[in-house]
Amino acid sequence: MEKLDLTQMPDENGFFGEFGGQFVPDHLKKIMNDINDAYEKIIKDENFQKELASLYKHYVGRPSPIYHAKKLSEAAGGAQIYLKREDLNHTGSHKINHCLGEALLAKYMGKTKVIAETGAGSHGAALAAACALVGIPCEIHMGAIDIEREAPNVTRMHIFGAKVVSVTRGTQTLKDAVDSAFEELLRDPDNFFYAIGSVVGPHPFPKMVRDFQTMIGKEAREQMIELTGRLPDYAVACVGGGSNAMGLFNAFLLDDEVKLIGVEPGGKGLDTEFHAATMNKGRKGMIHGFKCYVLQDERGEVLPVYSVAAGLDYPGVGPQHCLLRDLNRVQYESCTDREAIDMFMNLSRMEGIIPAIESAHAVAYAVKLASTLPKDKNIVVTLSGRGDKDIDAIIKELNLKF
Ligand SMILES: *Cc1c(COP(=O)(O)O)cnc(C)c1O
């Protein structure tokens, strides 16, 4: 069999192998194809490229640094850990990378409102900022529980001038927020733009969001070569929908010597019902207009998911990840709430960096991995966001009194 070119994906119908696609009603298919056409056109436009590149540099603060976490590596007692600092981006996470692209595209297409879901509120806050900048109304759908968990981000959305819709159905978390945002889109799909917050949803979003995130891996690749003289031995990232991970992995897909590891939210443990480890525990299915691994019961009903990290508790996962898993190009591991919370404090106390609780999953796994490897191995980890949004929830969880 001819070797699949992993860099030439998806196909023109939005499939990554059997995953992805566009499983939506016909009129929505047309809307999605219009978005794809507009995207393919605009992405080749020199003025658009210049505008976006300038915003990444002067507004977001790219390239983001890479940081050799020496104390953390020493404590792990093995391989060297390098953090790709997406937490230093304007608005505090990797989400701004695709939000700027999506907001500009919506404006270019003459849309009148940008809608989105948000879990941790990072996508909502980043999109609200991007929409304020671009000058387009913004409406964020968020589960009522997440609104409580991530209060600072909700306040930021309001300050940026966005409308925040509290979603009180179902588990009142990310999946329900996506359902609610989709319904709002269906009210006027010609004029509204649904800016999906990860590499999920119907084609072209998995491709588009990935493309807007690929600088993470491109920069990290160059930075690792500059710092260490070679490619890293491992690249590690947390996986909710999978955008920060896809952004990192994309640059290394053809480098077989670089092992790629996605870290899923293990919640209270994979042997309980309280996790969102889609790759480890899901089966092939359909969710939100695309095919992927889905956490579902025997009848195909999507299961409620759980994680301490509001940005990770999604019952589906990006279609490209599903293919990479089946090809054994990426290995999917998990990390429990407990391990992530401990790492939230450890990284803060050891390196003076407060990680997003989502990112703490990746760092915690990387430390475990590092402890099994010799000192001359290098691991690069995306620190996908900063943890300021999580401090109240963690203090409460740990019952900390200062
Ligand atoms: C949204 C979010 C994630 C999870 O999203 P992916 O699409 O899986 O990257 C991870 N970390 C942070 C900080 C987030 O805001």
PDBQT file of the ligand as one rigid body, heavy atoms in Angstrom, charges set to zero:
ROOT
HETATM    1  C1  LIG A 501      -9.785  24.997  24.959  1.00  0.00    +0.000 C 
HETATM    2  C2  LIG A 501      -8.550  24.647  25.651  1.00  0.00    +0.000 A 
HETATM    3  C3  LIG A 501      -7.955  23.379  25.538  1.00  0.00    +0.000 A 
HETATM    4  C4  LIG A 501      -8.592  22.247  24.798  1.00  0.00    +0.000 C 
HETATM    5  O1  LIG A 501      -8.834  22.475  23.468  1.00  0.00    +0.000 OA
HETATM    6  P1  LIG A 501      -8.040  21.734  22.312  1.00  0.00    +0.000 P 
HETATM    7  O2  LIG A 501      -8.851  22.050  21.111  1.00  0.00    +0.000 OA
HETATM    8  O3  LIG A 501      -8.048  20.285  22.651  1.00  0.00    +0.000 OA
HETATM    9  O4  LIG A 501      -6.689  22.306  22.274  1.00  0.00    +0.000 OA
HETATM   10  C5  LIG A 501      -6.740  23.161  26.146  1.00  0.00    +0.000 A 
HETATM   11  N1  LIG A 501      -6.136  24.130  26.861  1.00  0.00    +0.000 NA
HETATM   12  C6  LIG A 501      -6.665  25.346  26.996  1.00  0.00    +0.000 A 
HETATM   13  C7  LIG A 501      -5.938  26.361  27.798  1.00  0.00    +0.000 C 
HETATM   14  C8  LIG A 501      -7.884  25.649  26.406  1.00  0.00    +0.000 A 
HETATM   15  O5  LIG A 501      -8.404  26.856  26.547  1.00  0.00    +0.000 OA
ENDROOT
TORSDOF 0
